[in-house]
Amino acid sequence: MKLKGLRWWVIGLIALATVINYIDRQALPVLWPDMAEDLYPNKTSDERKGIYAIISTIFIFSYAFGQAIFGKIFDKVGTRIGFALSIGFWSLATALHALAKGLVSLSIFRSILGIAEAGNWPGAAKGNAEWFPTKERAFAQGIFNSGAAIGGIVAFPTIGLLSIHFSWHYIFVLVGLVGLLWLIPWWILVKAPPSKHPWISDSEREYILTGQQNQDLDGDGVRDEGYNPPTGKMLSHKESWGVIIASAAIDPIWWLFIFWIPIYLNEVYGMDVKAIGFYAWVPYVGAMIGAWFGGLLAQNRIKAGWTVNKTRKLVITLGCLIMLPTLLAMANPGGPETAVVLMAIILFGFQVAIGNVQTLPSDFFGGKSVGTLAGFAGMAAKLGAFGLTALVPWLTSGGNYTPAFVIGAALAIITMASVWILCPKIEPLRAK
């Protein structure tokens, strides 16, 4: 049996995994007002926000190290087994949230969830590098990243609606089951990488493998293993640090909104869970469109003859320049409608940039090293998000979120600078 366009089926499944990933992680922020009322009836609003920040920072800290761990796991066992381990464990961890009794148990379940969910990103980067030629990778990454936005769009109204009929305990069990169902088509469809997959056509196999520029070390036009240095030598390249620093700078902007949109709407505008479900999905529409736009723009420019270097830098810079003024405008957004529209523009710009940042490991190194660098970059990204999330309760004391948005604008500038300075030419690297 042959499946036409098998690579698109694979990235579609990875995007669906990302949708599930975001529904699972967003269940807690959406349900927190009800959970906090149930678990901490005698705590004030600021005390509950502090507890939420502790749980959130534990999640991010676990997520950070989970990315480095799973980067190595994916390079060792491959994408098929790697994704099965990642989504299997995070789905079970989500269901376990139903048993939470307080800070300790909820932190443990959140930590397991963070470690397991982290595998989605180095796994996607590796899957992209395996299944797509260089010119299509940014668009494929955009499809994958749009799963995060779709997950946000789906999570808020769905969980808000479920909260009318079920307690928060049952909702965690239900969303956890969805990830386990995803394992069935994944295990059936993704039998092997494209070089060995029995269902891929010969023409598609040749198209993928001959278009992987980072896996042609001698430049003879024939695919080989590419440049796959050991970890120490990989980190001796300044380009690797450009990827790591750019990831560490840009990712906290996303997490600032992922964790705090529901809390922001509750604190600043007095919304309950149902009202949050009505408003909070809007920013993710901007994120979804941005993911597609950033990927299509990069693909269009490369097909038009632009170099990978020029294309990546243009799209990353464009995304950061969209975020920069809009983050500053969040200091005084006015009503909730204006606030969520501004958030949508910020997340649009973020997704335009991030898809191309995440393709950089596969632009520089061969397939056996992509997961490792993506894992290190992901760990740095989550440590950056950990730092900002830990600061948010202090920065936003009294409901003033302006300092947090100003820091976000500064991070957009750092992202651009790290790519332009530390990645002078984005192309396949060679041994020093």
N, C-alpha and C positions, 0 to 999 in steps of 0.2 A: 504493500500500500504506500502511495506517495501523497503527501499533503502539499498543495501549492501555497507558497508564501509561509512556510513553516516558521520562519523567524518572527513573523508578526503574531502568530499564535503564541509563541513563547513569551514575547514582550507583553502581549495582552494578558497572559496569566500572571506575569510579574506585576503588572499594573493593578490587576485585581487583588493580588496579595497586599499591595500597598493601600488599596481602599480598605481592606479588612484591618490592616495594621492601624490605620488612623481611626477607624470606628472603635477599635478596642482601646486605644489610648485616650480617645476623646470622651469615652463613657464617663470617666471619673470627673473631668472638669464640668461636664453638663449636669451630672447627678450630684455634684458636690453640695449645692445648697440643701438638698433633701438629706443627703448622707450626714452632713455636718449637724443638721437639726436633730437627726436620729442619734448620732454617736456622741455629740457634744452639746446637749441642750442647755447647759449652764455657761457656755463660753460666749464671749462677746464677738462681734463681727471681726475686729482686728485679731483677736486670738484665733478664731477659725482660719483667717487668712494666713496667719503664721504657721498653723499646723499644715495647711494646704501647701505652703511654700516648702516646708520640710519634706513632705512626701514627694513633691515635684522635683526637688533637688536630688533626692535619693534616686528617683527614676532616671534623671539625666545622668547622674554619676555612674549608675549601673549601665546605662545605655552607652556611655563613652567607652568604658572598658569592654563592653560587649562587642563594639564595632572592631576593636583591635583583635579580640579573640576570634570573632567570626570571620574576619578578613583572612586569618591564617587557616581557619577551618575550611573555608570555601576553596582556597588555593590547594588544600590538601585533599579534600574529598570530592570537590567539584560542585557544580551548581545544583544538580539534582538532589543529592543527599543533603547538601548544605541548607537548601530552602526547606526541605522536609523537617530537618531538625529545628530550624528557626521558627517556622510557623506552628509546628506542632507544640513546642514548649510555650510559645507566647499565648496560644489559644487556651491551653490548660491554665496558665497563670491568670488570664482574664477571668475565667470561670471561678477561680479561687477567690477573687475579690468578694464574691457573695458571702464568704465566711468571715470577712473582716469584722473585728470587734473594737478596734481602736488604732492608735498610731503605730504600735509595734507590728501587729499582724498586717495592717494595710501597707506598711513600708516594706515588709518582706515580700508580699505578693507583687508590689510595684517594682521591686528590685529584680525579681525573676522575670517579670514582663519586660523591663528595660533591657536586660541582657539578651533575651531571646529576640525581641523586636529589632535589635540592632543589626542582626544578620541580614535584614532586608536590603540595606543600602550597599555594603560591599558585595553582596550577592548579585544585586542588580547591575552594578558596575562590571562585575566579572561576566555575567550573562550577556550584557551588551557587547563587551569586548569579544566574546566568543561568537555571537550570533549575527553581528552586523559589520559591514565594511565601514571604514573610517568616515566616509561622507554621509552615512545615515545615522551615525551614533548619537548626534545631538538631538535629532528628531525622536529616535528610539528612547533616549533618556527623557525627553519631554513627555512622551506617552507614559513612561513609568512614573515620572514626577506628578503628572496630572492625577494619578491615582491618589496621591496625598490630598490634593484639592477636592477630588470627588468624595473621598472619605470624609473630609470635613463638611462638605455640602450635605451628604447623606446622614452623617452622624447626628448633627444637631436636631433637625426636625424629627428624625426617626426615634431617637432616644427620648426627645421631648414627648412624642406621641405615645411611646411605650410606657412612659412614666404615668400616663393617665390610667393605664390598665394594669400595670405590674409594679411591684416594689423594686427598689434598686437592686436587691439581691437577685431576683429572677432575671433582670435585664443583663447583668454581667454574665450569667450562665448562657443566655440566648446568644449574645454576641460572641462568646467564646466558642460555641458550637460551629459557627459559620466558618471559622478558620480550619477546623478539622475536616469539614466537607471539601474545602479547596484542595486538600491533599490528593483527592481521588483523581481529578483530571491532570494535575501536575505529574503524578507518578506514572500515569498512562502515557502522556504526551512527550515528556522530556526524558527520553530513554538514554541519550548520549549527546555529546557535543556535535556540531554540524559535520565535522570531519568523519564521524563514524555513525551518524544517525541513519537507521534503515529507512525512514520515511521521507527523507529530504530528496528532492530531485537533483540530478547531477548538475543541471544548469544553475540552480540556486546555490548548491554547495560551492561550485567554482566561483560564482559571483561574490559570495561572502569571503572566501579564503583569499582570493586574489586581490580583494580590496582592503585587506588589513595591513595598512602601511607600517604600523608599529611592529609587525611580525615579518619584516623583510630586512634582516640585519645587514646582509651584504649588498642590498640595493639592486639585485638582479631581476626583480619583478616576480620572483618565485617565493611563496610563503615559506618561512622557516619559524623557528621558535622565538625570534626577536631577542631583545636585550632583557635578560632576567637576572639582574645582579642579586647577591645576598642582601639582607636587610641593611647591614651597616653601610655597604657601598651605595645602595639606593639612597640612603639618607645623606650621603656625601654630596649628592647633586643638589645645587641650590633650587633647581626646578621642583624637586620634591617638597622643599620647604615653602616654595611659592604656593603649591597645592594645599599644603597643610595649614599655612597661615590664612590663605583666602577662605578655606573651609571654616577655620576657627573664628574668623571675623564675620562672615555672612550668616552662618547658621543661627546665632543667637537672635537675629532679627525675626526669623521665622518662629522660633520658640517663644519669643516675647508675646506673639499673638496666639500661638497654639495653646499655651497655658493660661493666658490672662484675658482673652476675649470674653469668656463667660463671667469671670470675676469683675472685669472692668465694667461690663454692662450692668452687672448686679450692683456694684458699688457706686458708679457714677450716675446711672440712670434708674436705679431701683428696680431692675427687672427680676421676675421670678423665673423658674425653670422653663415654663411654657413660653414666656416672652423672649427668653434667651434663644430658645429653639426657633422662634420666628425670625430673629434678627441675625444670629451669629453665623448662619451659613453663607451670608452674602459675601464676606471677604474671600471665601474659598472659590467663588465663581471667578473672581479676578485671578486667583492663583491658577485655576484650571486653564483659563485662556492664556495666561502668561507662559505656562509650561508648553502648550502647543505652539504658541507664537515664537518663543525662543528657539525651539527645536526646528521649526519650519524655516525660520530666518537663517539659521546656521546652515541647514541643508541647502537652501536656495543659493546662498553666497558661495558655498563650496562648489556646487554644480555650475555656477556662473564663472568659475575659474579663480576665485579667491583662494589664498593659502589657508591652511588650518590655523596658522598663527594669527593672521589678520582677522579671520572670522571669529575665533574664540574671543579675542580681545575686544572686538567691536561689540559683540552681543553681551559679554559680561559687563562692559562699561555702560552700555545702554541701560541694562537692568538696574545697575547701581545709581545711575543718574535719575532714573524714574523714582527710585525709593527716597533719595536724599531730600528733596524739598517736601515730599509728601509726609515723611516722618516728622519734619519740623512743623508742618501744618496741623499735626495731631495734637499740638500743645493747646489749641483752642478750636476744637472741631465744631462746636455748636451743638445741635441736636443729635440724637442717636442715628438718624438716617444719614446725615453727613458723615458721622464718625465711621459707620460701616462701609460707606463708599470710599472714603480715604483709605481705610484698611484694605479694601479690595484693590486699590491702585498700588499700595505698597506690596501686597502679596503677588500682584501681577509682575511688578518689577523684580521681586525676589526670584520668582520662578523663571523669568527670562534669563537671569544670570546663572542661577544655581545649576541648571541642566548642563551648561557648558563648563562650569567649574568641575562638576562631577565626571565629565568625560576626559579631563586632563590626565588622570592616571593612565588611561588607555591610549592617549596621544603620545605619551612619553615612553612607556615600557611595554614589554611583551606580555602575553596573556597569563603567564605563570606568576607575574608580579603584581598584576592589577589589583587583585583582592587585598594584598598586603598594604599597598599604598593607600587604597581607598579606605581600608580599615583604620590606618593611622590618621588619615585626614578626618574620617568620621569621629574618631576618638577626640581629636583636637576640637572638632566642631561642637561636640557635646560637652566637653569641658568648658568651652566658651559659653555655651548656653547655660551650663550649671552655674557659672559665676554670675551671669546677669540675672538668672532666675532667683538665686539666693539674695541678690541685692534688691529685687523688686519690692518686697514688703517695706524695706527702709526707704527706698527711693520714692515710693508712692504713698507715704504716710499722709493721712488726711484726705486721700482720694486724688492727689495731684500726680498725674502720670507723666508730666512734661519731662522730668529728668531722664526717665527711661527712654522716651522717644528721641531725645537729643543724643544719648549714647548710641542708639540704633543708627542715627545719621552718621556719627563718627565711624561706626563699624563699616558702613557702606564705602566710605573713603578708604579705609584700610584695605578692604577687599580689592578695590581697583589698584591700589599702590602695590600690593603684593604680587599681583599677576603681571603688571607692567615691569616691575623692577626685577623680580626673582625669576621670571619666565621670559627672558629676552626673545627667545624664538621657540614657539611651540611646535615641536617636530619630534620624531623618534630619537631617543638618546642613544649614545654609544658609550662603551667603556672608556673611562678616562685614560 
